[in-house]
């Protein structure tokens, strides 16, 4: 019997060498404890997205949301939220409030207005649970994904606060960060266990990134509007009450392309969507725009700011709590405030 053709032998040796090299690389990555992160998307993008994806120890990479909270790490619980862990089976007498937003919703280690809101609500009634689903750096695009994550927990009222990160001027919009073909998503899900394979998918993702030749925003005004409308519709379809919040900030406007030069437009859209869909609006911006003493910087509350924001939200949502038969659970002497 004649031996195999030389080309078959050479091909076998080549394939064997490639397999051995890939196996060695995979074992090395696992042995060193390497944690996969995607390849950086361009060197000309200096906004905070790069930090959250590649360097922020609070997050892990997510191909859809870009980054998501690391479970059971510092302020985040096992479900990736801040606050009590809730079961999927909601007790019959429990009223669940979820706050979805960015860093000013998530707060800092010692203060966050959703936590202060729960303290206010539970002073008179233990039926309330408030869960903080805020995430540092999130826009309304990521907020849509966050809404889907909380829907399975059967919320009764959802507080939605975005706009600051959406307004940030960038060269690559959020859509460009998440663009990839359908086959790429399917392939990534199949190859997820392999570090080497996921790095290869990262290369393909980088090639697919949409770039613009001039400055744009992380989320355009029209996309921001669509995102808010879609979030509200999804919350309402579950029988819950969506509440929109304008994004608070203070201080002089930045130079022409700073985010604060555009933030008022995003707050205006928030108010317009609330009016068009007949949603309750909490205008935190108007309440705080001249209160420098309640911020740690241009857009984040200090502890007193968080406490006051919780009181303002509490006053605004009272009519909806009464409508849910919770009048007996409100603080004695409290009244609804529909003046906003």
C-alpha positions as CSV (number, residue, x, y, z in Angstrom):
1,X,0.0,0.0,0.0
2,X,1.4,3.3,-1.0
3,X,1.9,6.1,1.5
4,X,-0.2,9.2,1.7
5,X,0.5,11.9,-0.9
6,X,3.1,14.4,0.4
7,X,0.6,17.3,0.3
8,X,-1.8,15.4,2.6
9,X,1.0,14.8,5.1
10,X,2.0,18.4,4.9
11,X,-1.5,19.6,5.4
12,X,-1.9,17.3,8.4
13,X,1.3,18.7,9.9
14,X,0.1,22.3,9.3
15,X,-3.3,21.8,10.8
16,X,-1.8,19.9,13.8
17,X,0.7,22.8,14.3
18,X,-2.1,25.4,14.2
19,X,-4.3,23.4,16.6
20,X,-1.4,23.0,19.0
21,X,-0.6,26.7,18.9
22,X,-4.2,27.7,19.5
23,X,-4.5,25.2,22.4
24,X,-1.3,26.6,23.9
25,X,-2.5,30.1,23.6
26,X,-5.9,29.2,25.2
27,X,-4.2,27.4,28.1
28,X,-1.8,30.3,28.6
29,X,-4.7,32.8,28.7
30,X,-6.6,30.7,31.3
31,X,-3.5,30.0,33.4
32,X,-2.7,33.7,33.7
33,X,-6.3,34.5,34.7
34,X,-6.7,36.7,31.7
35,X,-10.2,38.3,31.5
36,X,-11.4,38.9,28.0
37,X,-12.1,42.4,26.9
38,X,-12.7,43.4,23.2
39,X,-10.0,45.1,21.2
40,X,-10.1,48.9,21.5
41,X,-12.2,50.6,18.9
42,X,-9.9,53.2,17.4
43,X,-7.2,55.4,19.0
44,X,-9.0,58.6,18.2
45,X,-11.9,58.1,20.6
46,X,-11.0,59.5,24.1
47,X,-14.4,59.5,25.7
48,X,-15.3,57.6,28.8
49,X,-16.7,54.5,26.9
50,X,-13.1,53.3,26.4
51,X,-12.5,53.5,30.2
52,X,-15.7,51.6,31.1
53,X,-15.1,48.9,28.6
54,X,-11.4,48.3,29.0
55,X,-10.3,49.6,32.4
56,X,-13.2,50.0,34.9
57,X,-13.0,47.1,37.3
58,X,-16.7,47.4,38.2
59,X,-17.8,46.2,34.7
60,X,-17.4,43.2,32.4
61,X,-17.7,43.5,28.6
62,X,-21.1,43.0,27.0
63,X,-21.4,42.8,23.2
64,X,-24.8,44.5,23.3
65,X,-24.6,47.0,26.2
66,X,-20.8,47.4,25.8
67,X,-20.3,47.1,29.6
68,X,-22.5,45.7,32.4
69,X,-22.1,45.6,36.2
70,X,-19.9,42.9,37.6
71,X,-22.2,40.8,39.9
72,X,-21.4,40.9,43.7
73,X,-18.8,43.7,43.3
74,X,-18.8,46.7,45.6
75,X,-22.2,48.5,45.1
76,X,-23.7,45.9,42.8
77,X,-25.5,42.8,44.0
78,X,-25.6,39.4,42.4
79,X,-28.3,40.6,39.9
80,X,-26.2,43.5,38.8
81,X,-28.3,46.1,40.6
82,X,-27.8,48.3,43.6
83,X,-30.3,47.6,46.4
84,X,-32.2,44.5,47.5
85,X,-32.1,41.3,45.4
86,X,-35.6,40.5,44.4
87,X,-37.1,37.2,43.4
88,X,-38.8,36.6,40.1
89,X,-41.9,35.7,42.0
90,X,-43.2,38.9,43.4
91,X,-45.2,38.7,46.7
92,X,-48.8,39.8,46.2
93,X,-48.5,42.8,48.5
94,X,-45.1,44.0,47.3
95,X,-44.8,47.3,45.2
96,X,-41.6,47.4,43.2
97,X,-40.0,50.6,42.0
98,X,-37.0,50.4,39.6
99,X,-34.8,53.4,38.9
100,X,-33.0,53.1,35.5
101,X,-30.4,55.7,34.6
102,X,-26.8,56.7,34.5
103,X,-24.2,57.6,37.2
104,X,-26.3,60.2,38.9
105,X,-28.9,57.5,39.5
106,X,-26.4,54.9,40.6
107,X,-24.8,57.4,43.0
108,X,-21.7,56.8,45.0
109,X,-20.9,54.4,47.8
110,X,-22.5,56.4,50.5
111,X,-25.4,58.1,48.7
112,X,-28.0,57.5,45.9
113,X,-31.4,59.0,45.6
114,X,-33.2,55.7,44.8
115,X,-32.0,54.3,48.1
116,X,-33.1,57.5,49.9
117,X,-36.5,57.1,48.1
118,X,-36.9,53.6,49.5
119,X,-36.2,55.0,53.0
120,X,-38.9,57.6,52.6
121,X,-41.4,55.1,51.2
122,X,-40.7,52.4,53.9
123,X,-41.1,54.8,56.8
124,X,-44.9,54.2,56.7
125,X,-45.2,50.9,54.9
126,X,-42.9,47.9,54.3
127,X,-44.6,46.9,51.0
128,X,-42.2,49.1,49.0
129,X,-39.0,47.9,47.4
130,X,-36.8,50.3,45.4
131,X,-34.0,48.8,43.2
132,X,-31.3,51.0,41.7
133,X,-30.6,49.9,38.1
134,X,-28.4,52.9,37.3
135,X,-25.0,52.3,35.6
136,X,-22.1,54.7,35.3
137,X,-21.8,56.0,31.7
138,X,-25.0,54.6,30.4
139,X,-27.1,56.3,27.6
140,X,-30.7,55.7,26.7
141,X,-29.5,53.1,24.2
142,X,-28.1,51.0,27.0
143,X,-31.1,51.9,29.0
144,X,-33.3,50.0,26.6
145,X,-31.3,46.9,27.4
146,X,-31.6,47.7,31.1
147,X,-35.3,48.0,30.8
148,X,-35.5,44.5,29.4
149,X,-33.4,43.2,32.3
150,X,-35.8,44.5,34.9
151,X,-39.1,43.5,33.2
152,X,-38.8,40.0,34.4
153,X,-38.9,41.2,38.0
154,X,-42.4,42.7,37.4
155,X,-41.9,46.3,38.4
156,X,-44.9,48.5,39.3
157,X,-43.2,51.8,38.6
158,X,-40.1,52.6,36.7
159,X,-38.1,55.9,37.0
160,X,-36.1,56.7,33.8
161,X,-33.3,59.3,33.8
162,X,-30.9,59.7,30.9
163,X,-29.6,62.5,28.6
164,X,-26.2,63.6,29.9
165,X,-24.2,60.8,28.4
166,X,-26.4,60.8,25.3
167,X,-25.4,64.4,24.6
168,X,-21.7,63.8,24.8
169,X,-19.9,64.8,21.6
170,X,-17.9,61.9,20.1
171,X,-16.6,60.7,16.7
172,X,-18.2,57.2,17.0
173,X,-21.9,57.1,18.2
174,X,-23.0,54.3,20.4
175,X,-24.6,52.6,17.4
176,X,-21.1,52.3,15.9
177,X,-19.8,50.6,19.0
178,X,-22.4,47.9,18.7
179,X,-22.6,47.3,15.0
180,X,-21.9,43.7,13.9
181,X,-23.4,41.3,11.5
182,X,-26.0,38.7,12.6
183,X,-23.6,35.9,11.8
184,X,-21.0,37.5,14.0
185,X,-23.4,37.5,17.0
186,X,-24.3,33.8,16.4
187,X,-20.6,32.9,16.0
188,X,-19.7,34.7,19.2
189,X,-22.3,32.9,21.2
190,X,-21.0,29.6,20.0
191,X,-17.3,30.5,20.6
192,X,-18.0,32.3,23.9
193,X,-16.0,29.8,26.1
194,X,-12.8,30.3,24.1
195,X,-10.7,33.3,24.9
196,X,-8.8,33.0,21.6
197,X,-11.9,32.7,19.5
198,X,-13.5,35.7,21.3
199,X,-10.4,37.8,20.5
200,X,-10.8,36.9,16.9
201,X,-14.4,38.1,17.0
202,X,-13.1,41.3,18.6
203,X,-11.0,41.9,15.5
204,X,-14.0,41.4,13.2
205,X,-16.1,43.7,15.4
206,X,-13.4,46.4,15.1
207,X,-13.6,46.2,11.3
208,X,-17.4,46.8,11.4
209,X,-17.3,49.9,13.5
210,X,-19.1,52.9,12.0
211,X,-17.1,56.1,12.1
212,X,-18.1,59.6,11.2
213,X,-15.8,62.3,9.8
214,X,-17.0,64.9,12.3
215,X,-18.2,65.2,15.8
216,X,-21.6,63.7,16.6
217,X,-23.3,62.6,19.9
218,X,-23.3,59.2,21.6
219,X,-27.0,59.2,20.9
220,X,-28.7,61.6,18.5
221,X,-31.7,63.6,19.6
222,X,-34.0,61.6,17.4
223,X,-32.6,58.3,18.6
224,X,-32.9,59.6,22.2
225,X,-36.6,60.4,21.6
226,X,-37.2,57.0,20.1
227,X,-35.4,55.3,23.0
228,X,-37.5,57.1,25.6
229,X,-40.8,56.3,23.7
230,X,-39.8,52.6,23.4
231,X,-38.8,52.4,27.1
232,X,-42.2,53.9,28.1
233,X,-44.1,51.6,25.8
234,X,-42.4,48.5,27.1
235,X,-43.0,49.5,30.8
236,X,-46.6,50.3,30.1
237,X,-47.2,47.1,28.2
238,X,-46.4,45.3,31.5
239,X,-48.9,47.3,33.4
240,X,-46.4,49.4,35.2
241,X,-46.1,53.2,35.4
242,X,-43.1,54.8,33.5
243,X,-41.9,58.1,35.0
244,X,-39.4,60.4,33.1
245,X,-36.9,62.5,34.8
246,X,-35.0,65.4,33.3
247,X,-31.2,65.2,33.9
248,X,-29.9,67.6,36.5
249,X,-26.7,69.6,36.1
250,X,-25.5,73.1,36.9
251,X,-22.9,75.7,36.1
252,X,-21.8,77.6,33.1
253,X,-21.9,76.0,29.7
254,X,-18.7,74.4,28.4
255,X,-17.0,75.4,25.1
256,X,-19.0,75.0,21.9
257,X,-18.8,71.2,21.7
258,X,-19.1,70.4,25.4
259,X,-22.0,68.1,26.4
260,X,-23.6,70.8,28.5
261,X,-24.0,72.9,25.4
262,X,-26.5,70.3,24.2
263,X,-28.0,68.9,27.4
264,X,-30.9,71.3,27.5
265,X,-32.0,69.9,24.1
266,X,-32.1,66.4,25.6
267,X,-34.0,67.6,28.6
268,X,-36.5,69.4,26.3
269,X,-37.1,66.1,24.4
270,X,-37.6,64.3,27.7
271,X,-40.4,66.8,28.6
272,X,-41.9,66.5,25.1
273,X,-42.1,62.7,25.3
274,X,-43.7,62.9,28.7
275,X,-46.3,65.3,27.4
276,X,-47.0,63.4,24.2
277,X,-47.4,60.1,25.9
278,X,-49.2,61.6,29.0
279,X,-46.4,60.4,31.3
280,X,-45.5,61.9,34.7
281,X,-42.4,64.1,34.5
282,X,-40.0,64.9,37.4
283,X,-38.2,68.0,36.3
284,X,-35.1,67.6,38.4
285,X,-33.1,70.0,36.2
286,X,-35.3,72.9,37.1
287,X,-35.2,72.1,40.8
288,X,-31.4,71.9,40.9
289,X,-30.0,74.2,38.2
290,X,-29.1,77.0,40.6
291,X,-28.1,74.8,43.5
292,X,-24.3,74.5,43.2
293,X,-24.2,73.4,46.9
294,X,-26.0,70.2,46.1
295,X,-23.5,68.9,43.6
296,X,-20.0,67.3,43.8
297,X,-19.3,68.4,40.3
298,X,-21.3,69.7,37.3
299,X,-23.7,66.8,37.1
300,X,-23.6,64.6,40.1
301,X,-25.4,65.1,43.4
302,X,-23.7,65.1,46.8
303,X,-25.4,63.3,49.7
304,X,-27.8,66.2,50.4
305,X,-28.6,66.5,46.7
306,X,-29.6,62.8,46.6
307,X,-31.7,63.2,49.7
308,X,-33.6,66.2,48.2
309,X,-34.0,64.5,44.8
310,X,-35.6,61.5,46.6
311,X,-38.1,63.8,48.3
312,X,-39.0,65.5,45.0
313,X,-39.5,62.2,43.3
314,X,-41.6,61.0,46.2
315,X,-43.9,64.0,46.0
316,X,-44.4,63.5,42.3
317,X,-45.2,59.8,42.3
318,X,-47.8,60.1,45.2
319,X,-50.8,60.3,42.8
320,X,-49.8,57.0,41.2
321,X,-49.2,55.3,44.5
322,X,-52.7,56.4,45.6
323,X,-54.1,55.1,42.4
324,X,-52.6,51.7,43.1
325,X,-54.4,51.6,46.4
326,X,-51.4,52.6,48.5
327,X,-52.8,55.7,50.2
328,X,-52.5,54.1,53.6
329,X,-48.8,53.5,52.9
330,X,-48.0,57.2,52.4
331,X,-46.5,59.3,55.1
332,X,-49.1,61.0,57.4
333,X,-49.8,64.5,56.2
334,X,-48.1,64.0,52.8
335,X,-49.8,65.4,49.8
336,X,-49.4,65.0,46.0
337,X,-47.7,67.8,44.1
338,X,-48.7,68.0,40.5
339,X,-47.3,71.5,40.0
340,X,-44.3,70.4,37.9
